[in-house]
Amino acid sequence: MPILLEFIRNNPNDVDKENNGLQAIWISPIRSLAKEIKHSSERAIDSLGLNWKVGVRSGDTSTKERKKQKEQAPEILITTPESLHILMASKGYKKYFKNLKVVVADEWHEMVGSKRGVQLELAYSRFKAMIPELKIWGISATIGNMEEAFDVLMGEATDKKKQVVIKANIQKKIEISSLLPDEIEYFPWAGHLGIKMLHKIEPILQNSKTTLIFTNTRSQCEIWYQKLLDVYPDLAGQMAMHHGSVSKEIRTWVENALHEEKLKVVVATSSLDLGVDFRPVESIIQIGSPKGVARFLQRAGRSGHQPGATSRIYFVPTHSLELVESSALQKAIEKGIVESRIPYIRSFDVLIQYMLTLAVSEGFDPEIVFQEIKKTFSYKSVTQKEWDWILRFLLTGGVVLHTYDEYKKIVIEEGLWKVTRRKFASQHRLSIGTIVGDTMMVVKYLTGGKIGAVEEWFISQFKPGDSFWFAGRCLELVRVKEMTVLVRKSRKKKGRIPAWLGGRLPLSTQLAEMLRFKIDEISRNLYTDPESKVLNPLMDLQRHRSYIPKENELLVEYFESKEGYHLVVYPFEGRFVHQGLGSLLAYRIAKKFPISFSIAMNDYGFELLSDQKIDIEKFITRQIFSSKNLKDEIEQSLNLTEMAKRAFRDIAAISGLVFKGYPGKMVKDRHLQASAQMLFSVFQEHEMDNLLLQQAFDEVRLFQLEEHRIRLALERIQKQKLIIKFPVKATPFAFPLIVDRLRERLTSESLESRIKKMTLQLLKD
């Protein structure tokens, strides 16, 4: 509204005027939110009698519509960071943006901790230089480090007095209910997807006009959709599925049907959890722990999405210990605790991509661009020496690649650095973006209808005639043609469900802290909520066999089974931290005693399994949890080089070192990986100061290993009392870790039967 009202106030004679040029850009991180903003904008425009147009430009926008927007810019453009940079890669982009008055970054918390946020920082640095009076807004409902997020958004401003934070003083009402199992003793301790609670959600579905069911992964979304249809066939025609891999047509239909109150149930992933306003939605169901307070609040907010309304969300545990996480979530919300987002800094791959974008469009002056990017949060620490390295890399390919023409992408003409070869320009425009996943293959019917996309590695496991479930349908593979999977409908009842890599979310720092708080309460027999009370039998079993640690204690268990000797440690710090701690501990023990371990980890702890017995009381001391020499020993224990190699593949794709291919003719993942690894090895051998190489190591330390969290965890453990227990058999705390390790070796069917047997065996005292 302020955008529209300001135009009316400043241009009273132009209210009826058409074609006013691009006035405002609204950045949306997800496509479904873009559609919502478009509808809201158009309602406001119509009510005020303006002749403005609103356009949406994203990966779903047709070529025809993009061309139309380019020829005649809408007054409001709703777009993504990637599409914004594609516009900047066009000839005449300065003229296109010359009337711009304001840019709005919606759901800023989603972008501030990603390279998409870095993309926006760079775009803003150019806009601020072109349009000194440009207004920049960021909108966020859930962020812990607001001041830092503000600095990332604004960069170095010339006038701090013009910066302002507007914060509502309204406390959102949220009702959280956990669906509790009838018998906790026989409720799975680990290894299932919440399906055993399916009968508990039926009353919620019946008593709500519309219910959104959120899952944490696309595979889980597919499974829940299918299971609901199997158990409640009457939902056919009233239920739909929504996630990022189903086709645009299906997603659009689902969103429209939600608005028009045609659907009773929608099973979705995070594709629908940001800012989308579906007024018919009365209830939200969260399947499994969302692993973060902010994510849970965002999903809860999809119901009761009006001022003063109450949001209702039901938590469905997928295993017993997740009930503690539910209790921890509620405690965090009660205390107003929300996660901080760690901003990316010094992402040289994104900077190189941005400079190529400028070079592809109208060219750039290195001195001017250097001064612009130095005013951003991400690149304020870049030195002149590093800048010179980037320029040399773009111009010649750098120290190692200077003999290869394909890496000499830029030429200098009349003082401007430009990309003049059409091949390079075309490849760059197709590569703009920072979301680099595995190669996706389009799934289509033989008759031509598009269903969605799955990852190449999944389809590679099938042969013609095999069936799989996708987008709620059983499909038979007919053939694979280049990057298209041709299918027909199948009448089979069984088939595999696609899995997408990278689905597991780690426990956030804030939720981990609340989890330790709730475990401490249980250790003191303080059952202050329904979730803790229902866990009483399970916790009694844990207490009987071992121990329940207080906040100032660290529990270590050591026991023998047919598999070998299990050393289990429970810091309750999250999966990524436990990966680092487990490898570190194994490395330090092996330095003193020749031994090999297999390592498993989850959000509660980690397990070291060996076929050799060790003197635990001799080796597991306070000293083994020291943070001394952490950086060096983490590198040696985890083979940081191999992890950095994998991270380098994405960096190489973003920076343009490797090209993923043309539409319909994408390069296979194994070829991309091979090319990236070859470049990594060459840089490591001949150019150790290569900024992209160093970035790969830094990203692994900061975002994959969370080295800073490992250090903080070790410092906390140093202050704790060490409790070592020797249970006769696995405990309720240890059981999920054993299942996680088994999952790597067994199919889902044999895993489920194995878990049932183990549960019954463990319950026998």
C-alpha positions in Angstrom: 0.0 0.0 0.0 2.7 2.6 0.8 4.3 1.9 -2.6 1.0 2.7 -4.4 0.1 5.7 -2.1 3.5 7.3 -2.6 3.1 7.2 -6.3 -0.3 8.8 -6.1 1.0 11.5 -3.8 4.0 12.3 -5.9 2.2 11.9 -9.3 -1.4 13.2 -8.7 -1.9 13.8 -12.4 -0.7 10.4 -13.5 -3.1 8.2 -11.6 -4.8 7.1 -14.8 -1.5 6.8 -16.7 -0.4 3.4 -18.1 3.1 2.2 -18.7 4.9 4.0 -15.9 7.9 1.8 -16.1 9.2 -0.6 -13.4 8.4 1.1 -10.0 8.8 -1.7 -7.5 10.5 -5.1 -7.3 9.2 -7.7 -4.8 11.6 -10.6 -4.1 10.0 -13.8 -3.2 11.9 -16.9 -2.2 9.2 -19.4 -3.2 6.9 -19.5 -6.2 3.6 -20.0 -4.3 4.3 -16.8 -2.3 4.8 -14.9 -5.5 1.3 -15.8 -6.7 -0.1 -14.7 -3.3 1.7 -11.3 -3.5 0.4 -10.8 -7.1 -3.2 -11.3 -6.1 -2.8 -8.9 -3.1 -1.2 -6.3 -5.2 -3.8 -6.4 -7.9 -6.6 -6.1 -5.3 -5.0 -3.0 -3.9 -4.3 -1.5 -7.4 -7.9 -2.0 -8.5 -9.3 -0.5 -5.3 -7.1 2.7 -5.7 -8.0 3.1 -9.4 -4.5 2.8 -10.7 -3.6 1.5 -14.2 -0.6 -0.5 -12.9 0.3 -4.0 -14.1 1.8 -6.7 -11.9 4.1 -9.3 -13.3 5.6 -12.5 -12.0 9.0 -13.7 -13.3 10.3 -17.0 -12.0 11.4 -20.4 -13.3 7.8 -21.1 -14.1 7.2 -18.0 -16.3 6.8 -18.8 -20.0 9.2 -17.5 -22.6 6.4 -15.6 -24.2 5.5 -13.8 -20.9 9.2 -13.0 -20.2 9.5 -11.4 -23.6 6.4 -9.4 -23.0 7.7 -8.2 -19.6 11.0 -7.3 -21.2 9.4 -5.2 -23.9 7.0 -3.4 -21.5 7.9 -3.6 -17.9 5.1 -4.0 -15.4 5.0 -1.4 -12.6 5.4 -4.1 -10.0 7.6 -7.1 -10.7 7.5 -10.1 -8.3 10.6 -12.2 -8.9 13.3 -14.3 -7.4 17.0 -13.5 -6.9 17.9 -15.7 -9.9 15.5 -14.1 -12.3 16.5 -10.6 -11.1 20.1 -11.4 -12.1 18.9 -12.8 -15.5 17.3 -9.4 -16.1 20.6 -7.7 -15.2 22.4 -10.0 -17.7 20.4 -8.3 -20.5 21.5 -5.5 -22.8 19.9 -2.2 -21.7 19.2 -3.3 -18.1 20.1 0.2 -16.7 17.3 1.7 -18.8 14.9 -1.1 -17.7 15.5 -0.3 -14.0 15.8 3.5 -14.3 12.3 4.2 -12.8 12.7 1.8 -9.9 11.7 3.3 -6.5 11.7 0.4 -4.1 12.9 -3.2 -3.7 11.3 -5.5 -1.1 13.0 -8.7 0.1 10.1 -10.9 1.5 10.8 -13.7 4.0 14.3 -12.2 4.4 15.3 -14.8 7.0 15.1 -17.5 4.3 17.7 -15.7 2.1 20.0 -14.2 4.7 21.6 -17.5 5.5 22.0 -18.6 1.9 23.9 -17.7 -1.3 20.6 -16.4 -2.7 20.9 -13.6 -0.1 24.4 -12.9 -1.4 22.9 -12.6 -4.9 20.5 -9.9 -3.6 23.3 -8.1 -1.8 25.2 -7.8 -5.1 22.1 -6.7 -7.1 21.4 -4.1 -4.4 24.9 -2.8 -4.6 24.4 -2.0 -8.3 20.9 -0.6 -7.8 22.1 1.7 -5.0 24.8 3.1 -7.3 22.4 3.6 -10.1 19.5 5.0 -8.0 20.8 6.7 -4.8 17.3 7.4 -3.4 16.3 3.7 -3.8 14.2 2.4 -0.8 15.1 -1.1 0.4 12.8 -3.2 2.6 13.2 -6.5 4.3 10.3 -8.5 5.7 10.7 -11.3 8.2 8.5 -12.9 10.9 11.0 -15.3 12.4 14.6 -14.4 12.9 16.8 -14.4 15.9 19.7 -12.1 14.8 17.6 -9.2 13.5 20.4 -6.6 13.8 22.8 -8.7 11.8 20.2 -9.6 9.2 19.5 -5.8 8.9 23.1 -5.1 8.2 23.2 -7.9 5.6 20.2 -6.4 3.8 21.4 -2.8 3.9 25.2 -3.1 3.5 27.1 0.1 4.1 24.6 2.9 4.0 25.5 6.5 3.5 22.9 7.8 6.0 22.2 5.6 9.0 19.5 8.0 10.1 17.3 6.7 7.3 17.5 3.2 8.5 14.6 2.0 10.6 13.2 -1.2 12.1 9.4 -1.5 12.3 8.3 -4.3 14.7 4.8 -5.3 15.6 4.0 -5.5 19.3 1.3 -8.1 18.7 1.9 -11.5 20.3 0.7 -14.2 17.9 -1.6 -16.8 19.5 -0.5 -20.4 18.7 -2.1 -23.5 19.9 0.2 -26.5 19.8 -1.0 -30.0 20.5 1.0 -33.2 20.3 -0.7 -36.4 19.1 0.3 -38.9 21.7 0.6 -42.7 21.1 -1.7 -44.9 23.1 1.1 -47.2 24.3 4.5 -45.7 24.4 6.2 -49.1 25.1 5.2 -50.3 21.6 5.4 -47.0 19.8 8.5 -47.1 17.5 11.7 -45.8 19.1 13.1 -45.0 15.7 13.1 -45.8 12.0 9.6 -45.0 10.8 7.7 -42.1 9.2 4.9 -41.5 11.6 2.4 -43.7 9.7 1.4 -45.5 12.9 -0.2 -42.2 14.1 -2.3 -41.9 10.9 -5.5 -42.9 12.7 -5.0 -40.1 15.2 -5.2 -37.4 12.6 -8.5 -38.5 11.0 -10.6 -36.5 13.6 -8.6 -33.4 12.8 -9.2 -33.7 9.1 -12.9 -34.3 9.6 -13.4 -31.3 12.0 -11.4 -28.8 9.9 -12.5 -27.1 6.7 -9.0 -27.5 5.2 -5.9 -29.0 6.8 -2.3 -28.6 5.6 -0.1 -31.6 6.5 3.6 -30.6 6.4 6.4 -33.1 6.0 10.1 -32.5 6.1 11.0 -34.2 2.9 9.5 -34.8 -0.5 9.7 -38.6 -0.1 7.8 -38.3 3.2 5.2 -36.1 1.4 4.7 -38.8 -1.3 4.4 -41.6 1.3 1.9 -39.8 3.5 -0.3 -38.9 0.5 -0.4 -42.5 -0.6 -1.1 -43.9 2.9 -3.9 -41.4 3.5 -5.6 -42.5 0.3 -5.1 -46.1 1.1 -6.8 -45.7 4.6 -9.3 -43.0 3.7 -10.3 -43.6 0.0 -13.1 -41.0 0.5 -10.4 -38.3 0.4 -9.9 -39.0 -3.3 -10.7 -35.7 -5.1 -10.5 -33.7 -1.9 -6.8 -34.2 -1.2 -3.7 -33.0 -3.1 0.1 -33.0 -2.9 2.4 -30.0 -3.2 6.2 -30.0 -3.3 9.0 -28.5 -5.4 9.4 -31.5 -7.8 5.9 -31.8 -9.0 5.1 -29.8 -12.2 4.1 -26.2 -12.3 0.7 -27.1 -13.6 0.0 -29.4 -10.6 1.3 -26.9 -8.1 -0.8 -24.1 -9.6 -3.9 -26.2 -9.6 -3.4 -27.0 -5.9 -2.8 -23.4 -4.9 -5.9 -22.2 -6.8 -8.0 -25.1 -5.3 -6.9 -24.1 -1.8 -7.9 -20.5 -2.4 -11.3 -21.6 -3.8 -11.9 -24.0 -0.9 -12.1 -27.0 -3.1 -9.6 -29.1 -1.1 -10.0 -30.7 2.4 -6.4 -31.9 2.7 -3.0 -30.9 1.2 0.2 -32.8 2.0 3.1 -30.4 1.4 6.8 -29.7 2.1 8.4 -26.3 2.7 7.0 -25.3 -0.7 3.9 -23.9 1.1 5.3 -22.8 4.4 6.4 -19.2 3.8 4.0 -16.3 4.1 1.2 -17.9 1.9 -2.3 -16.9 2.9 -4.8 -19.7 2.4 -7.8 -18.4 4.5 -9.8 -21.7 4.4 -6.9 -23.5 6.2 -8.0 -24.1 9.8 -5.5 -26.7 11.0 -1.8 -27.5 10.4 -0.3 -31.0 11.1 3.5 -31.3 11.3 4.8 -34.8 10.7 8.0 -35.3 12.7 10.2 -32.7 14.2 10.9 -29.7 12.0 14.3 -29.4 13.8 14.0 -25.6 14.2 11.7 -23.2 16.0 11.4 -20.7 13.1 10.4 -23.4 10.7 7.7 -24.7 13.1 6.4 -21.1 13.7 6.2 -20.5 9.9 4.2 -23.6 9.3 1.9 -22.9 12.3 1.2 -19.5 10.8 -0.4 -21.0 7.7 -3.5 -21.4 9.8 -5.3 -18.4 11.5 -3.5 -16.1 9.0 -5.5 -13.0 10.0 -4.9 -10.4 12.7 -6.0 -11.6 16.1 -6.7 -15.2 14.9 -5.2 -18.2 16.6 -2.9 -20.6 14.7 -3.5 -24.3 15.4 -0.8 -26.8 14.8 -0.7 -30.5 15.7 2.7 -32.3 16.2 2.8 -35.9 15.0 6.0 -37.7 16.3 7.6 -40.2 14.0 9.3 -41.9 17.0 9.2 -41.8 20.8 12.0 -39.4 21.5 10.5 -36.8 19.2 7.9 -36.2 21.8 10.7 -34.5 23.9 11.5 -32.3 20.8 7.8 -31.3 20.7 8.0 -30.3 24.4 11.3 -28.4 23.7 9.6 -26.6 20.7 6.8 -25.4 22.9 9.2 -24.2 25.6 11.3 -22.3 23.0 8.1 -20.6 21.7 7.0 -19.8 25.2 10.4 -18.1 25.8 10.4 -16.3 22.5 13.5 -18.1 21.2 14.0 -18.1 17.4 17.1 -19.2 15.4 19.7 -16.9 14.1 20.7 -17.3 10.4 24.5 -17.3 9.7 25.1 -15.1 6.7 27.4 -16.2 3.9 30.5 -14.1 3.5 33.3 -14.1 0.9 31.3 -16.3 -1.5 33.7 -15.8 -4.4 31.7 -18.2 -6.7 28.7 -15.9 -6.5 30.8 -12.8 -7.0 32.5 -14.3 -10.1 29.0 -15.2 -11.4 27.8 -11.6 -10.8 30.7 -10.1 -12.6 30.1 -12.3 -15.6 26.5 -11.2 -15.5 27.6 -7.5 -15.7 30.1 -8.5 -18.5 27.4 -10.3 -20.5 25.1 -7.3 -20.4 26.8 -4.0 -20.9 30.3 -4.6 -19.4 31.8 -3.2 -16.2 34.5 -1.0 -14.9 36.5 -3.1 -12.3 37.3 -0.1 -10.1 33.7 1.0 -9.9 32.4 -2.5 -9.2 35.1 -3.0 -6.5 33.9 0.0 -4.6 30.3 -1.1 -4.9 30.8 -4.7 -3.7 33.0 -3.4 -0.8 29.9 -1.8 0.6 28.1 -5.1 0.9 28.1 -7.2 4.1 29.4 -10.3 2.3 32.4 -8.7 0.6 33.5 -5.8 2.8 36.6 -7.8 3.8 37.8 -8.5 0.2 41.3 -7.1 -0.2 42.8 -5.5 -3.3 45.0 -8.6 -3.8 42.0 -10.9 -3.7 40.2 -8.6 -6.2 43.2 -8.7 -8.5 43.1 -12.5 -8.3 39.4 -12.6 -9.4 40.0 -10.2 -12.3 43.0 -12.3 -13.5 40.8 -15.5 -13.1 38.1 -13.9 -15.3 40.5 -12.6 -17.9 42.9 -15.5 -18.3 41.7 -18.4 -16.2 44.3 -17.7 -13.6 47.6 -19.4 -12.8 46.6 -22.9 -13.7 44.0 -22.5 -16.5 45.5 -19.7 -18.6 46.5 -22.0 -21.4 42.8 -23.0 -22.1 40.7 -20.7 -24.2 37.4 -21.9 -22.6 38.4 -20.2 -19.3 39.3 -16.9 -20.9 35.7 -15.5 -20.8 36.3 -11.8 -20.7 37.9 -9.3 -23.0 38.6 -5.6 -22.4 37.1 -3.1 -24.8 37.5 0.6 -24.3 38.1 0.2 -20.6 35.1 -2.1 -20.0 35.3 -5.8 -19.2 32.9 -7.7 -21.5 31.9 -11.2 -22.6 31.7 -11.0 -26.4 31.5 -14.6 -27.4 27.9 -15.7 -27.8 28.6 -19.2 -26.6 29.9 -17.9 -23.3 27.0 -15.5 -22.9 24.4 -18.2 -23.6 26.0 -20.6 -21.2 26.2 -18.0 -18.5 22.6 -17.0 -18.7 21.5 -20.6 -18.4 23.7 -21.1 -15.4 22.7 -18.0 -13.3 21.6 -19.0 -9.8 23.1 -20.5 -6.6 20.8 -23.5 -6.1 22.8 -26.4 -7.4 21.2 -29.8 -6.8 21.6 -33.1 -8.5 20.6 -33.3 -12.2 16.9 -33.4 -12.5 15.1 -35.5 -15.1 11.7 -34.5 -16.4 8.9 -37.1 -15.9 6.3 -37.1 -18.7 3.5 -39.3 -20.0 4.0 -40.8 -23.4 1.1 -38.6 -24.4 3.1 -35.5 -23.5 1.7 -34.3 -20.1 4.4 -33.2 -17.7 4.2 -34.7 -14.1 7.4 -33.2 -12.5 11.0 -34.0 -12.0 13.1 -36.6 -10.2 16.8 -36.9 -9.6 19.0 -38.8 -12.1 20.4 -41.2 -9.6 16.9 -42.5 -8.7 15.9 -43.2 -12.3 19.2 -44.9 -13.0 18.1 -47.8 -10.7 15.1 -48.7 -12.9 14.7 -50.6 -16.2 11.7 -50.4 -18.6 8.6 -52.0 -17.1 9.5 -51.1 -13.5 7.0 -49.0 -11.5 7.4 -46.2 -9.1 5.0 -43.8 -7.2 5.3 -40.1 -8.0 2.9 -37.2 -7.5 0.4 -39.6 -6.1 0.3 -41.9 -9.1 1.8 -45.3 -9.9 3.9 -44.9 -13.0 5.5 -47.5 -15.3 8.8 -46.6 -16.8 8.7 -46.9 -20.6 12.0 -45.5 -21.6 14.5 -42.7 -20.9 15.2 -40.3 -23.7 18.1 -37.9 -22.9 16.9 -36.2 -19.7 13.3 -37.1 -20.1 11.6 -40.0 -18.3 8.7 -41.3 -20.4 6.1 -43.2 -18.4 2.5 -44.5 -18.5 0.0 -45.1 -15.7 0.4 -48.4 -14.0 -2.2 -50.5 -12.2 0.3 -52.0 -9.9 -0.1 -51.4 -6.2 3.5 -51.5 -5.2 6.5 -49.5 -6.4 9.3 -47.4 -5.0 8.9 -43.8 -4.0 11.5 -41.3 -5.2 14.0 -40.1 -2.6 15.7 -36.7 -3.0 19.2 -36.3 -1.6 20.0 -33.9 1.2 16.6 -34.3 2.9 17.8 -34.6 6.6 17.6 -31.4 8.6 20.0 -30.9 11.6 18.7 -29.8 15.0 19.2 -26.1 15.4 21.3 -24.7 18.3 18.3 -23.1 20.0 16.2 -26.2 19.8 19.1 -28.3 21.0 19.4 -26.1 24.1 15.7 -26.5 24.9 16.0 -30.3 24.3 18.7 -30.5 27.0 16.5 -28.4 29.3 13.6 -30.9 28.9 15.9 -33.9 29.4 17.2 -32.3 32.5 13.6 -31.9 33.8 12.9 -35.5 33.1 16.1 -36.6 34.9 14.7 -34.8 38.0 11.3 -36.5 37.6 9.7 -33.2 36.6 7.0 -34.2 34.1 5.6 -30.8 33.4 3.8 -31.5 30.1 1.7 -34.2 28.5 4.6 -35.2 26.1 6.9 -35.9 29.1 4.3 -37.7 31.0 3.5 -40.2 28.2 7.2 -40.9 27.9 7.4 -42.0 31.6 7.6 -45.7 30.9 10.3 -45.3 28.3 12.3 -42.9 30.5 12.0 -45.3 33.4 13.5 -48.0 31.2 16.4 -45.6 30.3 16.9 -44.8 33.9 16.7 -48.5 34.9 19.3 -49.6 32.3 21.5 -46.6 32.3 21.0 -43.0 33.3 19.2 -39.8 32.3 21.7 -36.9 32.3 21.1 -33.5 33.9 22.1 -30.3 32.0 25.5 -30.2 33.8 26.2 -33.9 32.9 27.4 -35.8 29.8 26.2 -39.4 29.5 28.5 -42.0 28.0 27.3 -45.6 27.5 29.4 -48.7 26.7 27.9 -52.1 26.1 28.5 -55.2 24.0 26.2 -56.9 21.5 26.5 -59.4 18.7 27.7 -56.5 16.5 30.6 -55.6 18.7 31.4 -53.0 21.4 29.2 -49.8 21.4 30.5 -46.5 22.7 27.6 -44.1 22.7 27.9 -40.4 23.8 24.9 -38.0 24.2 25.7 -34.3 23.8 22.2 -33.5 22.4 23.7 -31.0 19.9 22.4 -32.1 16.5 23.4 -34.4 13.7 26.1 -32.2 12.1 27.9 -31.5 15.3 27.8 -35.1 16.3 29.3 -36.1 13.0 32.3 -33.9 13.9 32.5 -35.0 17.5 32.2 -38.7 16.7 35.0 -38.5 14.1 37.2 -36.4 16.5 36.7 -38.8 19.4 37.5 -41.9 17.2 40.6 -40.1 15.9 41.8 -39.3 19.4 41.2 -42.8 20.7 43.0 -44.3 17.7 46.0 -42.2 18.4 46.4 -43.9 21.7 45.2 -47.3 20.9 45.2 -49.0 17.4 41.5 -49.5 16.6 38.9 -49.0 13.9 35.4 -47.6 14.4 32.2 -47.3 12.4 30.4 -44.1 13.2 26.6 -43.4 13.4 25.0 -40.2 14.6 21.6 -38.6 15.1 20.4 -35.4 16.8 20.8 -36.8 20.3 24.2 -38.4 20.2 26.8 -40.5 18.3 27.9 -44.1 18.4 31.4 -45.6 17.8 31.2 -49.3 17.1 34.2 -51.6 17.1 35.1 -55.3 17.2 37.7 -54.6 19.9 37.1 -53.9 23.6 38.8 -50.8 25.1 39.3 -49.6 28.6 36.6 -46.9 28.6 37.5 -45.4 32.0 41.1 -45.0 30.8 40.4 -43.4 27.4 37.1 -41.5 28.0 38.2 -38.6 30.2 37.6 -34.9 30.3 40.9 -34.4 28.3 39.5 -36.3 25.2 36.8 -33.6 24.9 39.3 -30.8 24.8 39.0 -28.1 22.1 42.8 -27.8 21.8 44.1 -28.4 18.3 40.5 -28.7 17.1 40.9 -27.3 13.6 43.9 -29.6 12.7 42.4 -32.7 14.3 39.0 -32.2 12.7 40.7 -32.0 9.3 42.6 -35.2 9.9 39.8 -37.2 11.5 37.1 -36.4 8.9 39.2 -36.3 5.7 38.3 -32.7 5.1 39.7 -32.8 1.6 37.2 -35.4 0.4 34.3 -33.3 1.9 35.7 -30.1 0.3 35.9 -32.0 -3.1 32.1 -32.6 -2.9 31.5 -28.9 -1.9 33.7 -27.7 -4.7 31.3 -29.2 -7.3 28.6 -26.6 -6.5 31.2 -23.8 -6.3 32.5 -24.8 -9.7 29.0 -24.8 -11.2 28.1 -21.4 -9.7 31.4 -19.7 -10.7 31.1 -21.1 -14.3 34.1 -23.5 -14.1 31.8 -26.3 -15.2 28.7 -26.1 -17.3 25.7 -28.2 -16.4 24.4 -28.3 -20.0 21.6 -27.0 -22.1 17.8 -27.6 -21.5 17.0 -31.2 -22.4 20.7 -32.0 -22.8 22.0 -31.7 -19.2 25.5 -33.1 -18.3 25.2 -36.2 -16.2 26.1 -35.9 -12.5 29.0 -38.3 -12.6 30.6 -36.3 -15.5 30.1 -33.0 -13.6 31.6 -34.5 -10.5 34.6 -35.9 -12.4 35.3 -32.5 -14.0 35.0 -30.6 -10.7 37.2 -33.1 -8.9 39.9 -32.8 -11.6 39.9 -29.0 -11.3 40.0 -29.4 -7.5 43.0 -31.7 -7.6 44.8 -29.4 -10.1 44.2 -26.3 -7.9 45.3 -28.2 -4.8 48.5 -29.3 -6.4 49.5 -26.1 -8.3 47.5 -23.2 -6.8 46.8 -23.7 -3.1 45.8 -20.0 -2.7 43.0 -20.3 -5.3 40.1 -18.5 -3.7 37.5 -21.0 -4.9 39.5 -23.9 -3.5 39.8 -22.1 -0.1 36.1 -21.3 -0.2 35.3 -25.0 -0.5 37.2 -25.8 2.7 35.7 -22.8 4.5 32.1 -23.8 3.6 32.6 -27.4 4.9 34.0 -26.1 8.2 31.3 -23.5 8.7 28.1 -25.0 7.3 28.6 -28.7 7.0 30.7 -29.5 10.1 29.5 -26.4 12.0 33.0 -26.2 13.5 32.0 -23.2 15.6 29.3 -25.3 17.2 31.7 -28.2 17.7 34.0 -25.9 19.6 31.2 -24.5 21.7 30.0 -28.0 22.5 33.4 -29.1 23.6 33.7 -26.0 25.8 30.4 -26.9 27.4 31.3 -30.5 27.9 34.5 -29.4 29.7 32.3 -27.9 32.4 30.1 -31.0 32.7 30.4 -34.0 34.9 31.2 -37.2 33.0 28.8 -40.0 33.7 29.9 -43.4 32.3 27.5 -46.3 32.4 27.8 -49.9 31.3 24.3 -51.2 30.4 23.8 -54.8 29.7 22.0 -54.1 26.4 21.0 -51.1 24.2 19.0 -48.3 25.9 16.1 -46.2 24.6 18.6 -43.4 23.9 20.9 -45.8 22.0 18.3 -47.6 20.0 17.7 -44.8 17.3 21.5 -44.7 16.6 21.6 -48.4 16.0 18.6 -48.1 13.6 20.3 -45.2 11.7 23.3 -47.4 11.1 21.1 -50.4 10.0 19.3 -48.1 7.6 22.5 -47.8 5.5 22.6 -51.6 5.0 18.9 -52.7 4.8 16.0 -52.1 2.5 12.9 -50.4 4.1 11.0 -53.7 4.3 13.7 -55.7 6.0 14.6 -52.7 8.2 11.0 -52.4 9.5 10.9 -56.1 10.4 14.4 -55.9 12.0 13.3 -52.9 14.1 10.2 -54.8 15.4 12.3 -57.8 16.4 14.9 -55.5 18.1 12.1 -53.6 20.0 10.6 -56.7 21.4 14.0 -58.1 22.3 15.0 -54.9 24.1 11.7 -54.7 26.0 12.5 -58.0 27.6 14.3 -57.3 30.8 
